[in-house]
Amino acid sequence: MTTNTLETKSLAEVGEDIGLAEGIQLVQNFRTSNPDATPGFYIGRNIIDQILNQPGCVGINFRKCLTNENEEHLVYTGVDADGKDILSYSAVTNTGDLEKYDGIVADKVIIDWSLLNGNS
């Protein structure tokens, strides 16, 4: 397995548009090499927005995991500018009080593409 060196000024800059042709080729490469693997995951915008709206969040960490039923899923968390998972944060309420909140640790990925109106 090869890894690419991260050459960026901030974690918020990680990722880029690779275009349709390269995207198709990368997906085909994976599916050819891993025909029995879970082909992909779907995550809705609402939870992504909730994670990104946490104070100091610059990106999302996705970790592969297995459910108790041995199904592949993702667990995902917000990440701050230092690359640390946002597991808790403090915020000032409307009344001026400082309260501590749990960071969002999310799952429940739909992997049955037929649930998405037959799109694949």
PyMOL commands that place a pseudoatom at each C-alpha (Angstrom):
pseudoatom trace, name=CA, resn=MET, resi=1, chain=A, elem=C, hetatm=0, pos=[0.000, 0.000, 0.000]
pseudoatom trace, name=CA, resn=THR, resi=2, chain=A, elem=C, hetatm=0, pos=[1.345, 3.407, -0.906]
pseudoatom trace, name=CA, resn=THR, resi=3, chain=A, elem=C, hetatm=0, pos=[0.512, 6.663, 0.762]
pseudoatom trace, name=CA, resn=ASN, resi=4, chain=A, elem=C, hetatm=0, pos=[0.687, 10.152, -0.633]
pseudoatom trace, name=CA, resn=THR, resi=5, chain=A, elem=C, hetatm=0, pos=[2.586, 12.801, 1.260]
pseudoatom trace, name=CA, resn=LEU, resi=6, chain=A, elem=C, hetatm=0, pos=[0.313, 15.478, 2.658]
pseudoatom trace, name=CA, resn=GLU, resi=7, chain=A, elem=C, hetatm=0, pos=[1.551, 18.735, 1.142]
pseudoatom trace, name=CA, resn=THR, resi=8, chain=A, elem=C, hetatm=0, pos=[-0.915, 21.313, 2.344]
pseudoatom trace, name=CA, resn=LYS, resi=9, chain=A, elem=C, hetatm=0, pos=[-0.998, 24.307, 4.637]
pseudoatom trace, name=CA, resn=SER, resi=10, chain=A, elem=C, hetatm=0, pos=[-4.043, 23.148, 6.577]
pseudoatom trace, name=CA, resn=LEU, resi=11, chain=A, elem=C, hetatm=0, pos=[-6.215, 20.083, 7.045]
pseudoatom trace, name=CA, resn=ALA, resi=12, chain=A, elem=C, hetatm=0, pos=[-9.188, 21.994, 5.610]
pseudoatom trace, name=CA, resn=GLU, resi=13, chain=A, elem=C, hetatm=0, pos=[-7.420, 21.881, 2.203]
pseudoatom trace, name=CA, resn=VAL, resi=14, chain=A, elem=C, hetatm=0, pos=[-7.224, 18.064, 2.010]
pseudoatom trace, name=CA, resn=GLY, resi=15, chain=A, elem=C, hetatm=0, pos=[-9.116, 16.623, -0.967]
pseudoatom trace, name=CA, resn=GLU, resi=16, chain=A, elem=C, hetatm=0, pos=[-9.622, 17.748, -4.530]
pseudoatom trace, name=CA, resn=ASP, resi=17, chain=A, elem=C, hetatm=0, pos=[-11.836, 17.220, -7.552]
pseudoatom trace, name=CA, resn=ILE, resi=18, chain=A, elem=C, hetatm=0, pos=[-10.234, 14.386, -9.547]
pseudoatom trace, name=CA, resn=GLY, resi=19, chain=A, elem=C, hetatm=0, pos=[-12.745, 14.413, -12.399]
pseudoatom trace, name=CA, resn=LEU, resi=20, chain=A, elem=C, hetatm=0, pos=[-15.133, 11.766, -13.649]
pseudoatom trace, name=CA, resn=ALA, resi=21, chain=A, elem=C, hetatm=0, pos=[-12.669, 9.718, -15.734]
pseudoatom trace, name=CA, resn=GLU, resi=22, chain=A, elem=C, hetatm=0, pos=[-10.165, 9.246, -12.907]
pseudoatom trace, name=CA, resn=GLY, resi=23, chain=A, elem=C, hetatm=0, pos=[-12.961, 8.579, -10.421]
pseudoatom trace, name=CA, resn=ILE, resi=24, chain=A, elem=C, hetatm=0, pos=[-14.420, 5.840, -12.625]
pseudoatom trace, name=CA, resn=GLN, resi=25, chain=A, elem=C, hetatm=0, pos=[-10.980, 4.274, -13.104]
pseudoatom trace, name=CA, resn=LEU, resi=26, chain=A, elem=C, hetatm=0, pos=[-10.235, 4.247, -9.354]
pseudoatom trace, name=CA, resn=VAL, resi=27, chain=A, elem=C, hetatm=0, pos=[-13.613, 2.653, -8.550]
pseudoatom trace, name=CA, resn=GLN, resi=28, chain=A, elem=C, hetatm=0, pos=[-13.124, 0.025, -11.263]
pseudoatom trace, name=CA, resn=ASN, resi=29, chain=A, elem=C, hetatm=0, pos=[-9.619, -0.734, -9.941]
pseudoatom trace, name=CA, resn=PHE, resi=30, chain=A, elem=C, hetatm=0, pos=[-11.006, -1.336, -6.454]
pseudoatom trace, name=CA, resn=ARG, resi=31, chain=A, elem=C, hetatm=0, pos=[-13.947, -3.457, -7.579]
pseudoatom trace, name=CA, resn=THR, resi=32, chain=A, elem=C, hetatm=0, pos=[-11.715, -5.600, -9.803]
pseudoatom trace, name=CA, resn=SER, resi=33, chain=A, elem=C, hetatm=0, pos=[-9.226, -6.181, -6.980]
pseudoatom trace, name=CA, resn=ASN, resi=34, chain=A, elem=C, hetatm=0, pos=[-11.884, -6.626, -4.268]
pseudoatom trace, name=CA, resn=PRO, resi=35, chain=A, elem=C, hetatm=0, pos=[-15.001, -8.185, -5.829]
pseudoatom trace, name=CA, resn=ASP, resi=36, chain=A, elem=C, hetatm=0, pos=[-16.476, -9.274, -2.479]
pseudoatom trace, name=CA, resn=ALA, resi=37, chain=A, elem=C, hetatm=0, pos=[-15.877, -6.014, -0.613]
pseudoatom trace, name=CA, resn=THR, resi=38, chain=A, elem=C, hetatm=0, pos=[-18.594, -3.520, 0.266]
pseudoatom trace, name=CA, resn=PRO, resi=39, chain=A, elem=C, hetatm=0, pos=[-18.725, -1.362, -2.877]
pseudoatom trace, name=CA, resn=GLY, resi=40, chain=A, elem=C, hetatm=0, pos=[-19.443, 1.936, -1.178]
pseudoatom trace, name=CA, resn=PHE, resi=41, chain=A, elem=C, hetatm=0, pos=[-21.222, 3.918, 1.485]
pseudoatom trace, name=CA, resn=TYR, resi=42, chain=A, elem=C, hetatm=0, pos=[-23.824, 6.673, 1.487]
pseudoatom trace, name=CA, resn=ILE, resi=43, chain=A, elem=C, hetatm=0, pos=[-23.940, 9.424, 4.100]
pseudoatom trace, name=CA, resn=GLY, resi=44, chain=A, elem=C, hetatm=0, pos=[-26.652, 12.059, 4.138]
pseudoatom trace, name=CA, resn=ARG, resi=45, chain=A, elem=C, hetatm=0, pos=[-26.004, 15.776, 4.174]
pseudoatom trace, name=CA, resn=ASN, resi=46, chain=A, elem=C, hetatm=0, pos=[-27.720, 16.437, 7.517]
pseudoatom trace, name=CA, resn=ILE, resi=47, chain=A, elem=C, hetatm=0, pos=[-25.198, 14.518, 9.637]
pseudoatom trace, name=CA, resn=ILE, resi=48, chain=A, elem=C, hetatm=0, pos=[-22.291, 15.877, 7.594]
pseudoatom trace, name=CA, resn=ASP, resi=49, chain=A, elem=C, hetatm=0, pos=[-23.548, 19.436, 8.183]
pseudoatom trace, name=CA, resn=GLN, resi=50, chain=A, elem=C, hetatm=0, pos=[-23.975, 18.711, 11.912]
pseudoatom trace, name=CA, resn=ILE, resi=51, chain=A, elem=C, hetatm=0, pos=[-20.407, 17.430, 12.163]
pseudoatom trace, name=CA, resn=LEU, resi=52, chain=A, elem=C, hetatm=0, pos=[-18.908, 20.308, 10.151]
pseudoatom trace, name=CA, resn=ASN, resi=53, chain=A, elem=C, hetatm=0, pos=[-20.890, 22.864, 12.194]
pseudoatom trace, name=CA, resn=GLN, resi=54, chain=A, elem=C, hetatm=0, pos=[-19.152, 21.843, 15.421]
pseudoatom trace, name=CA, resn=PRO, resi=55, chain=A, elem=C, hetatm=0, pos=[-16.862, 24.652, 16.655]
pseudoatom trace, name=CA, resn=GLY, resi=56, chain=A, elem=C, hetatm=0, pos=[-13.354, 24.345, 15.189]
pseudoatom trace, name=CA, resn=CYS, resi=57, chain=A, elem=C, hetatm=0, pos=[-14.229, 21.557, 12.755]
pseudoatom trace, name=CA, resn=VAL, resi=58, chain=A, elem=C, hetatm=0, pos=[-12.157, 21.619, 9.541]
pseudoatom trace, name=CA, resn=GLY, resi=59, chain=A, elem=C, hetatm=0, pos=[-12.938, 18.153, 8.175]
pseudoatom trace, name=CA, resn=ILE, resi=60, chain=A, elem=C, hetatm=0, pos=[-14.251, 14.670, 8.846]
pseudoatom trace, name=CA, resn=ASN, resi=61, chain=A, elem=C, hetatm=0, pos=[-12.380, 11.509, 9.788]
pseudoatom trace, name=CA, resn=PHE, resi=62, chain=A, elem=C, hetatm=0, pos=[-13.876, 8.298, 8.337]
pseudoatom trace, name=CA, resn=ARG, resi=63, chain=A, elem=C, hetatm=0, pos=[-12.879, 4.991, 9.929]
pseudoatom trace, name=CA, resn=LYS, resi=64, chain=A, elem=C, hetatm=0, pos=[-13.859, 1.581, 8.629]
pseudoatom trace, name=CA, resn=CYS, resi=65, chain=A, elem=C, hetatm=0, pos=[-15.477, -0.627, 11.238]
pseudoatom trace, name=CA, resn=LEU, resi=66, chain=A, elem=C, hetatm=0, pos=[-17.496, -3.824, 11.632]
pseudoatom trace, name=CA, resn=THR, resi=67, chain=A, elem=C, hetatm=0, pos=[-20.919, -4.040, 13.221]
pseudoatom trace, name=CA, resn=ASN, resi=68, chain=A, elem=C, hetatm=0, pos=[-21.846, -6.805, 15.657]
pseudoatom trace, name=CA, resn=GLU, resi=69, chain=A, elem=C, hetatm=0, pos=[-23.339, -8.549, 12.599]
pseudoatom trace, name=CA, resn=ASN, resi=70, chain=A, elem=C, hetatm=0, pos=[-19.902, -8.394, 10.883]
pseudoatom trace, name=CA, resn=GLU, resi=71, chain=A, elem=C, hetatm=0, pos=[-21.060, -5.794, 8.305]
pseudoatom trace, name=CA, resn=GLU, resi=72, chain=A, elem=C, hetatm=0, pos=[-18.658, -3.103, 7.095]
pseudoatom trace, name=CA, resn=HIS, resi=73, chain=A, elem=C, hetatm=0, pos=[-19.618, 0.409, 8.134]
pseudoatom trace, name=CA, resn=LEU, resi=74, chain=A, elem=C, hetatm=0, pos=[-17.950, 3.744, 8.770]
pseudoatom trace, name=CA, resn=VAL, resi=75, chain=A, elem=C, hetatm=0, pos=[-17.658, 5.655, 12.025]
pseudoatom trace, name=CA, resn=TYR, resi=76, chain=A, elem=C, hetatm=0, pos=[-17.036, 9.335, 11.401]
pseudoatom trace, name=CA, resn=THR, resi=77, chain=A, elem=C, hetatm=0, pos=[-16.085, 12.293, 13.566]
pseudoatom trace, name=CA, resn=GLY, resi=78, chain=A, elem=C, hetatm=0, pos=[-15.232, 15.931, 13.126]
pseudoatom trace, name=CA, resn=VAL, resi=79, chain=A, elem=C, hetatm=0, pos=[-11.553, 16.896, 13.123]
pseudoatom trace, name=CA, resn=ASP, resi=80, chain=A, elem=C, hetatm=0, pos=[-9.989, 20.143, 14.329]
pseudoatom trace, name=CA, resn=ALA, resi=81, chain=A, elem=C, hetatm=0, pos=[-7.106, 22.060, 12.702]
pseudoatom trace, name=CA, resn=ASP, resi=82, chain=A, elem=C, hetatm=0, pos=[-4.588, 20.024, 14.728]
pseudoatom trace, name=CA, resn=GLY, resi=83, chain=A, elem=C, hetatm=0, pos=[-5.929, 16.755, 13.319]
pseudoatom trace, name=CA, resn=LYS, resi=84, chain=A, elem=C, hetatm=0, pos=[-7.597, 15.720, 16.575]
pseudoatom trace, name=CA, resn=ASP, resi=85, chain=A, elem=C, hetatm=0, pos=[-11.057, 14.189, 16.680]
pseudoatom trace, name=CA, resn=ILE, resi=86, chain=A, elem=C, hetatm=0, pos=[-13.673, 16.506, 18.154]
pseudoatom trace, name=CA, resn=LEU, resi=87, chain=A, elem=C, hetatm=0, pos=[-14.997, 14.296, 20.939]
pseudoatom trace, name=CA, resn=SER, resi=88, chain=A, elem=C, hetatm=0, pos=[-16.214, 17.169, 23.110]
pseudoatom trace, name=CA, resn=TYR, resi=89, chain=A, elem=C, hetatm=0, pos=[-16.366, 20.943, 22.891]
pseudoatom trace, name=CA, resn=SER, resi=90, chain=A, elem=C, hetatm=0, pos=[-17.484, 23.934, 24.931]
pseudoatom trace, name=CA, resn=ALA, resi=91, chain=A, elem=C, hetatm=0, pos=[-19.858, 26.645, 23.779]
pseudoatom trace, name=CA, resn=VAL, resi=92, chain=A, elem=C, hetatm=0, pos=[-21.455, 29.733, 25.276]
pseudoatom trace, name=CA, resn=THR, resi=93, chain=A, elem=C, hetatm=0, pos=[-25.254, 29.475, 25.535]
pseudoatom trace, name=CA, resn=ASN, resi=94, chain=A, elem=C, hetatm=0, pos=[-27.754, 32.287, 24.861]
pseudoatom trace, name=CA, resn=THR, resi=95, chain=A, elem=C, hetatm=0, pos=[-27.757, 33.010, 28.596]
pseudoatom trace, name=CA, resn=GLY, resi=96, chain=A, elem=C, hetatm=0, pos=[-23.963, 33.446, 28.669]
pseudoatom trace, name=CA, resn=ASP, resi=97, chain=A, elem=C, hetatm=0, pos=[-23.243, 30.147, 30.390]
pseudoatom trace, name=CA, resn=LEU, resi=98, chain=A, elem=C, hetatm=0, pos=[-20.372, 27.950, 29.235]
pseudoatom trace, name=CA, resn=GLU, resi=99, chain=A, elem=C, hetatm=0, pos=[-21.578, 24.412, 28.577]
pseudoatom trace, name=CA, resn=LYS, resi=100, chain=A, elem=C, hetatm=0, pos=[-19.725, 21.292, 27.497]
pseudoatom trace, name=CA, resn=TYR, resi=101, chain=A, elem=C, hetatm=0, pos=[-21.156, 19.118, 24.731]
pseudoatom trace, name=CA, resn=ASP, resi=102, chain=A, elem=C, hetatm=0, pos=[-20.260, 15.692, 23.395]
pseudoatom trace, name=CA, resn=GLY, resi=103, chain=A, elem=C, hetatm=0, pos=[-18.785, 15.711, 19.900]
pseudoatom trace, name=CA, resn=ILE, resi=104, chain=A, elem=C, hetatm=0, pos=[-20.660, 13.790, 17.225]
pseudoatom trace, name=CA, resn=VAL, resi=105, chain=A, elem=C, hetatm=0, pos=[-19.529, 10.211, 16.598]
pseudoatom trace, name=CA, resn=ALA, resi=106, chain=A, elem=C, hetatm=0, pos=[-21.684, 9.036, 13.700]
pseudoatom trace, name=CA, resn=ASP, resi=107, chain=A, elem=C, hetatm=0, pos=[-22.592, 5.802, 11.897]
pseudoatom trace, name=CA, resn=LYS, resi=108, chain=A, elem=C, hetatm=0, pos=[-25.706, 4.274, 10.314]
pseudoatom trace, name=CA, resn=VAL, resi=109, chain=A, elem=C, hetatm=0, pos=[-24.454, 4.285, 6.768]
pseudoatom trace, name=CA, resn=ILE, resi=110, chain=A, elem=C, hetatm=0, pos=[-26.850, 3.003, 4.112]
pseudoatom trace, name=CA, resn=ILE, resi=111, chain=A, elem=C, hetatm=0, pos=[-25.063, 0.498, 1.917]
pseudoatom trace, name=CA, resn=ASP, resi=112, chain=A, elem=C, hetatm=0, pos=[-28.117, -0.909, 0.160]
pseudoatom trace, name=CA, resn=TRP, resi=113, chain=A, elem=C, hetatm=0, pos=[-28.205, 1.321, -2.918]
pseudoatom trace, name=CA, resn=SER, resi=114, chain=A, elem=C, hetatm=0, pos=[-31.743, 0.160, -3.737]
pseudoatom trace, name=CA, resn=LEU, resi=115, chain=A, elem=C, hetatm=0, pos=[-32.890, 2.251, -0.769]
pseudoatom trace, name=CA, resn=LEU, resi=116, chain=A, elem=C, hetatm=0, pos=[-31.763, 5.329, -2.660]
pseudoatom trace, name=CA, resn=ASN, resi=117, chain=A, elem=C, hetatm=0, pos=[-34.473, 5.189, -5.322]
pseudoatom trace, name=CA, resn=GLY, resi=118, chain=A, elem=C, hetatm=0, pos=[-32.664, 2.568, -7.340]
pseudoatom trace, name=CA, resn=ASN, resi=119, chain=A, elem=C, hetatm=0, pos=[-29.522, 4.660, -7.869]
pseudoatom trace, name=CA, resn=SER, resi=120, chain=A, elem=C, hetatm=0, pos=[-26.217, 2.825, -7.957]
for i in range(1, 120): cmd.bond("trace and resi %d" % i, "trace and resi %d" % (i + 1))
show_as sticks, trace
zoom trace
